[in-house]
Amino acid sequence: MTKQQPTEKSRYKSPSTGEYCTCAQYISEIVCGRMAEKENVGTQPYKFWNTPKWKKVYQYQAVLANRLLKKYREAAIIKAIHSPECKNMYSLRYPRLESIIRKYEQAIDQQSSAATVEIKENTTSRSGKNYGKKTNLQKLRELDGKKED
């Protein structure tokens, strides 16, 4: 974990320490926090992954998170984990997790493709001519003898 400003790899704030961490660490902390709530342990202590009880669990969840990150986007995984469908998910080995992540990844793809289409439409369109009274800028351009750009 780093205490510095967010970097390209470490841009998520740790729920337990408040420091910046990688996406895999962030996901692992969320899952371990859910496990602690399920066991009625309470909130996780500062740097809980160093305690004997949570060390192996945290490391295993981090390995699973890294495997998911190789297949899917960070945003899709995080949206899926925070979704109501994964409300009762206590491990990244949840059988339906990958199908839920795929659903959110498709939604992200649709949003990005729709945004690119809108940008293309906006760049090709031109504003229409003003009908009716001429603006002050148009009158000045006529005096200078220049056409409108």
JOVEN-V430619 format. One record per backbone hydrogen bond with DSSP energy under -1.0 kcal/mol. CO is the residue of the C=O (numbers start at 1). NH is the residue of the N-H. If there is no record, write none. Layout:
# JOVEN-V430619
co: {CO CO}
nh: {NH NH}
This chain:
# JOVEN-V430619
co: {2 10 12 14 19 20 21 22 23 24 25 26 27 28 29 30 31 32 33 34 35 36 45 47 48 51 54 55 56 57 58 59 60 61 62 63 64 65 66 68 73 74 75 76 77 78 84 86 91 94 96 97 98 99 100 101 102 103 104 105 106 107 108 109 110 111 112 113 114 115 116 117 118 119 120 121 135 136 137 138 139 140 141 141}
nh: {20 7 21 18 14 2 12 26 27 28 29 30 31 32 33 34 35 36 37 38 39 41 48 50 51 55 58 59 60 61 62 63 64 65 66 67 68 69 70 72 77 78 79 80 81 82 87 89 94 97 100 101 102 103 104 105 106 107 108 109 110 111 112 113 114 115 116 117 118 119 120 121 122 123 124 125 139 140 141 142 143 144 145 146}
